[in-house]
Amino acid sequence: MTNRPQVLRTVAALRRAMAPYRKADIALVPTMGALHAGHLKLVTEAKKRARRVVVSIFVNPTQFAPTEDFGSYPRTLEADMKALTALKVDAVWAPTAAAMYPEGFATRVAPEGAALAGLEDKFRPHFFGGVATVVTKLFTQVQPDFALFGQKDYQQLCVVTQMASDLDLGVKVVGIPTVREKDGLAMSSRNVYLSEAERAVAPTLYRVLKASAQRIKRGEPIEMVMEEGAGEIRHAGFALDYLEARHALSLKPIASVKDGPIRLLVAAKIGKTRLIDNLGV
Ligand code: AMP
């Protein structure tokens, strides 16, 4: 196929391919593949910001716990390449695990601040160290001017934004609103795990977020709204990890709309599948 993006598997090949791109702006879209319309929105937004667009596809083993789904995570490289060809992406950075973590690899970036907010970090303590380390590597490998991340993973977006600034990585991190299915369910590579019955109740998370945001905006007490929302999510059959109202920038607990912009964040398991979502008030 013509215009198929070049696929780069080693750091040396990436460096060679990137050299001529450096005359213009470069945008990076980091992904774990199994691309859906949410990822593709990041790519189209990247194209608006930079002449050259690189998409990375790497299922990063260090952000999965041994009990999680690293082995079964969907891998759909051929379909991903078709979609990225249609969008005229310049290059796909798909390192092998050995290229990313060579024998003897012994360094880890340990983010604090938003990474210790007591949300995802409480349930996936390994996660942000894994993400921060791999994203630092992706940024230094590709050296993009922009990097696009989804608001879908809101805490991750906060952590990466802070890290790029703290470490002077020279990358502007851009957050893109969540792309949803018609019924409100946030698109996710993990939605393929849902049975028909689970898929039917999955939009409860977004429904509760939306209703809760409206109630908080109207002045109802945050604690009560969160408690009732949690009840509704559990009643629908989820095992709830958290439903919380946090300061939208620091992710610290927040008691009132007067104390700053609020973000509602939720994580819950339906059957074996863990879903996350969030919404601004
Ligand atoms: P992942 O492949 O799940 O690691 O996601 C790669 C990037 O796509 C991350 O920045 C995600 O936040 C973003 N993303 C995932 N799902 C969506 C969505 N539904 N809408 C917008 N961005 C998304």
Residues whose N, C-alpha, C, O or C-beta is under 5 A from the ligand:
A	BS01	AMP	P30 T31 M32 G33 G38 H39 L148 F149 G150 Q151 K152 D153 I176 P177 T178 V179 A186 M187 S188
